[in-house]
Amino acid sequence: MAHTHHAEHHFESTETVRDIVIGMSDGLTVPFALAAGLSGAHVGTPVIVLAGLAEIAAGSIAMGLGGYLAARTDAEHYRNELQREIVETREMPDEEAAEVERVFQGWGLSDEQIRPIIAAISSDEKRWVDFMMKFELGLEAPDPRRAVTSAATIAAAYVAGGLIPLAPYFFAATVEGALMASVGVTITALALFGGIKARFTGIPLWRGALETAAIGTVAAAAAFLIARLFR
């Protein structure tokens, strides 16, 4: 009988996708709402463009810094837990071996099956510590470049997203015309982005597109109406 080779393909850049989602979601929504609000207040196009660019610059820096600090915090947490596991495997080997045993008991293995596995794992300190980090604590070793990469990815995605709703104000002859164009291109971009995001999160494409577009639309509409009421 011929055997067909089965190759599994898994998406492995979930952290990068998450950073793009974070940056692009806010980048599309916040400048869109700001431009719509300023349009509702009947300020001039130069003011809207200047305020939008300032917001994109400040927002991308703030979001990028937030991503950097979050990644640094994850890395520090991992290092602290790693040191604790090293100390425990050296000073409390029996307790750590019991924890390994409980992991395999949770997988349905018998005591006879578990004993040689524990002996093999505990015979090497690095292997033992790595096992405890992954299967007891659920922690993976972070990429040492993760903090910088995360900050850059989030900031770049924010800038890319923010320029979409602002772009019509560079070219339209009137604020009203720029607003209508901004609404059209931004809702379209939000829907497309929502569909792409849904592709990686496993939800239906139509639902991802609809939810993302609706959130951006509601935010912009609220900003526009508030500006109109209190101008």
N, C-alpha and C positions, 0 to 999 in steps of 0.2 A: 504494500500500500504506500502510495506517495504521500509524503508529509509536506504540508505547506507551512513555510516559515511564518510565524505570527509576530509581527512587529507592532508594538504599542507606541503611540505617539502622544506624549504629554506636553502640555504647555508649561515651560519651566521658568518663565520670566514674570511670575505673578507680582513680585514686588515692583518691577518697572511699570507694569500695567496699572497697579494700584496708585503709583505716583502720578502717572499720566492722568488717570481718572480724577484724582484729587485736584491737580493743577488745572486741568481743562474744565472741569465742572464749575469751579469758582471763577475761572477766567472768562468763561462764556456768560455766566450769570451776573456777577457783580458789576462789571463795566456796562453790561446791557441795561441793568436797572439804573445805574448812575446816569447814563446817557438819556434814557427815557425820562427819568425824573427831571433832569435839566431841560430837556425839550419841553416838558410840560410846564416848566417855569418860564418859558419863552426867553431864555438867555440866548446870546448869539452863538453861532457855530464855532468861532474861535475859542470861546470859553468852554464849550462842551469838549472840543478836541483837547485843549490843554488840560482840563480836569480829568478827562479820560486817560490821557497818557500818564498823568501824575499818579492816578489810581493804579494803572497797570504796573508802573514802576514800583510803587510802594507795596502793592499786593503781591507781586512776584517775589520781592525781597522777603516780605513777612512770611509768605507760604513756604518759600525755599528754606528760610531759617527754621521754621517749624518742622519741616521734614528732616533737616540736619540734626536738630536737637532730639527728635524722636528716634532717629537711627542711632545716635550716640547713646541715648538712654538704653535702647535695646542691647547695644554692644556692652555697655557697662554692666547691665543686669546679667548678661551671659557670662562675663568674666567673673563676677562675684559668685554666681552659682557654680561655675567650674572650679574655683578655688575651694569652695565649701565641699564639693563632692570629692576633690582630691584629699582634703583633710579627713573626711569621713571614711573613705576607703582605707586610709592608713591607720586611723585611730579607732575605728569601729567596724572592722571588716565583717564581723558576724552579723551586725545589724544591716549592713549594706547587702550582704549575701541574702539575708531574709527578704530584703526589698526586691532583689532580682527574682527570688523564688515567687514572690507575690505577683510579679509581672507575668511570669509564665503560667502561674495558676489561673490568672485571669484569661489566658488564652486556651485553657482547657487541658494543659499537659499534666500528666501524672507525676508523682514524686520521683518515680524511677526514671522518667524521661528528663526531669529537671536537673537531677544531681550532676550528671556529666556536663550539662550545659553550663551550670554555675561554675564548675571546676575549670572549664575552658575559658569562660569570660574572666574570672577572677585571677587567672594565671598571668594576665598582662594588665598592668595598672591603667595604661592609656585606653585599652579596649574596654576595661571595666568602667572607667569614668565616662567614656563616650557613650556607652550603653545607658548609663544612668541619666546622663544629660538628655538623651533622645527619648528613651522609653519611660523613664520615671517622671521627668520634668517637661518633656515635650519641647525641648529647645534644640535648635540647630545652630551650628557655628555661623555667625554672621560674616558677610564679606567685609574685610577691613576697609574697603573703599565705599561701603554702602552709604555712609553719611553724606559724603561729597556728591556721590552719584544721585542720591535721592534729592538733595537740595537742588542740584542743577536740573534734574528732570522735572520736578514740580514747578520750578521757576520758569523754565522754558515753555512748559505746557500752559502755564497761566498767561504768559505773554502771547502765545499763539492763539489761545482762546479769547483773550481780551481784545485783540486787534480785529476780530471778526465783527462784533457789533459796532465798533468805532469806525471801521473803514468807510462806510457810506458818508460819514460827516466830512471826510476829506474831499469828496467829489460832488455831493449834491448841492444844488443852487440854493435850496431853502432848508430850514430846520425841519419843517414838516415832511419834505421829501426825503431827507436823510433819515428821519425817524421811521417812515414807512419802509424804506429800504433796509434799515437796520433790523426792524421787526422780521421782515421776510428772510433775510439771510441768517439771522441768529436762530430763529425757530427751526429753520431747515438744518443748520449746523447742530443744534441741540438734539434734534431727532436722529440725525445720522450718528452723532456721538453716543446717544443713548442706545441705539441699535448695536453699535460696535461694543459698547460696554456690556450689553446683555449677552453678546456672543461669548464673552469670557466668564461671565457670572452664571451662565446656565439658565437664565430666565428667557421667556419668549421675546423675540426681537421687537415685536410690535409693542409689547408692554414696556420694555426698556426705552424705546423711542418716545412713546407717549408720556411716560412719567417724567423723563428728563426735559422734554419740551414744555410740559405743563408747569414744572417748577420754575423754569426760567421765565415763562410767560407771566405767571402770577407775580413773581418778584418785580418784573419790569412794570406791569400794570399797576401794582401797588405804589411804586415809586412815582409813576406818572400822575396817578390820581391825587396822591398826597401833595405833590408839587402844584397841581392845578388848584387844589383847595386852599393852600396856604401861600400862594405866590403873592 
